[in-house]
Amino acid sequence: MTSQSEGVQIGVSLSSLGYLLAGLGACVAILARDLNEPTGRLALLSSAFAVGLVIVAAVGPRLLRIWSIGVVLRVGSLVCAFGGALLALAPVYAVVVVGGLCVGLGGALLVLVAPLMLHGPTAAARLSRVNAVSSAAGILAPLTIGLIDALGISGRVAMLVAVPPLLVLAVLKGPDIQAPALSEAPSGHAVGRTVALGWLRVVLAVGVEFCFVVWAVARLVDSGVTLAVAALLGSSFPIGMAVGRAIGPVHWRGVPPVVIGGSLAIVGTLFVSLLNAPALIAVGLVIAGIGVAPLYPVTLAALVAMPGLSPTRLAALGALASGTAILITPAALAGLARLVNIRLAYLITIPLLVVLFALSRVRPAVRSSAVAH
């Protein structure tokens, strides 16, 4: 299998996952209405997804010793498709949680193999291109959900759109290659500190992104628009993400790309938080999406590329970082929203970005003489 066909497969898988994740925020509001549940309780949907990521982070390296990358890709696609179908058709709250868990488990397997299939000197740019396609697919989710809901049908059935391409991937033969062998984890204060910093950067990047993914539609509803209109306007954030990832990481005068992107995200956050006109909130979501877009690809590529450490082990750490972020930050925003309101709660993303800026200026301490892959 050529590298181009492998890129197509991982692109299709992450595009389907991107569609499901972009629809998550709209589904939270729609499920609360359909199942007559408090919106805050549906925050467990993102938590279930995060638990799936954490589980895969724990067992992923062992799976990659047993299965080829192609098998992991196929299994992840099948489990993710099943979870998407459950979210679309769930009649009760418990089934929704199971659906979120399955999307997390399957999606984590896809996220786990993506950097292993695309790693190398140009990993950040290649991950950005793949994620640009994923973000473009994600634009369709809130638009489709909003249109279907406006027709009087529950908009969450639009989640079924992602199921067929995932099922196709589940039956196609994937790349018959093994992941790089796990090395014995290097020890030492410098190595541990560098890995911890890289891991924390991914946590912060994903945490900021999912605050917008999960709660953008709820913020728009809070501004006074109907649920269908909020779902349509909710496409503003994935539109910004698609634009930002198509542009890729921006390098200017030695300023880290995460600082440039994060600064733009802060501007978008201020629009979303301090203004209450739906059109201006949508503008803020676009700005925030452009700024947030490079944060995850850049921080993940930097983590996986650390010299002297196994890419498989570091990819699993990347999945753990994503799971940790999704488990904590959207729930923290929801908790703040109960104490104050969702407008002010959105400001939680600013200190997260400021910490990310500070960590991005810390130089890596891993030496090239560390244990080889």
Protein Blocks (a to p, Z undefined) as FASTA:
>chain_A
ZZklmmmmmmmmmmmmmmmmmmmmmmmmmmmmmnopafklmmmmmmmmmmmmmmmmmmmm
mmmmmpcfklmmmmmmmmmmmmmmmmmmombfklmmmmmmmmmmmmmmmmmmmmmmmgcj
klmmmmmmmmmmmmmmmmmmmmmmmmmmmnopafklmmmmmmmmmmmmmmpccddddddd
dddddedjklmmmmmmmmmmmmmmmmmmmmmmmmmmmmmmmnopafklmmmmmmmmmmmm
mmmmmnopadeehiafklmmmmmmmmmmmmmmmpccfklmmmmmmmmmmmmmmmmmmmmm
mmmmpghiafklmmmmmmmmmmmmmmmmmmmmmmmmmmmmmklmmmmmmmmmmmmmmmmm
pccfbdfkbccZZ
